[in-house]
Amino acid sequence: MTTRINKKIVGYDVETTESEAAALLKSEEKVKKTADVIQMHERLERPDALLGSTYKVKTPLSEHALYVTINDIVLNPGTEHEQRRPFEIFINSKNMDHFQWIVALTRIISAVFRKGGDVTFLVEELRSVFDPRGGYFKKGGKFMPSLVAEIGDSIECHLRTIGMMKVQEMDEHRKAMLAEKRAQFDAQGASQSQPDSDFPESAEFCAQCHTRAVVLMDGCMTCLSCGDSKCG
């Protein structure tokens, strides 16, 4: 059957069933909702107030401590897409010896934060910096190759706190094995604990977790921090 149209066509619509129309409307709403989600980018304006956390870094290299402050911006507050992302970083200290490169470092890191995307790579980049004069052991027996590496450690701690990096926890079997090994070693009474550390004073450095926690047990060198063992 042919229908003759004598008027000018100014618009059209596709006839659908009620279920198809509802699904189409839901899809359009979803697309619109996704389009309204704000992502981190360098043109994002700084709000008047930001959430912040400050981390104290005290090293044997300096008489004065460093205070690392990281401010976060909350994107899409009150929605299912709410995210807390780092926006800027400041490092303050009474020690002015490192003032010039610290200011440069904070500006570069802040620029990377505001760029958006995956900024977790900064942690590995900073932690791979070695001081030619040698590193030091921080409280807990963990080795820090440089002051820059410890700043990276503070950033990692913050990114884990806001959920950008996952905490790699040991499984229950490995935790039980470490607890058993530690109990056996303590029962031997071989040595005392290190100052500011839970590990024995005679412990050696672990290349796996960078902690001075490797002891000889049952003829095998075993780390009491991460469980790494030369015997597998």
Secondary structure, DSSP 8 states (H G I E B T S, - for coil): ------S----------HHHHHHHHHHHHHHHHHHT-----TT----S--EEEEEEE--TT-SS-EEEEEEEEEESTTSTT-EEEEEEEEEE-S--TTHHHHHHHHHHHHHHHHH-S--THHHHHHHT---TT--EE-TTSBEES-HHHHHHHHHHHHHHHTTSS------HHHHHHHHHHHHHHHHHT---B-TT-SSBTT-EE-TTT-BEEEEEETTEEEETTT--BTT-
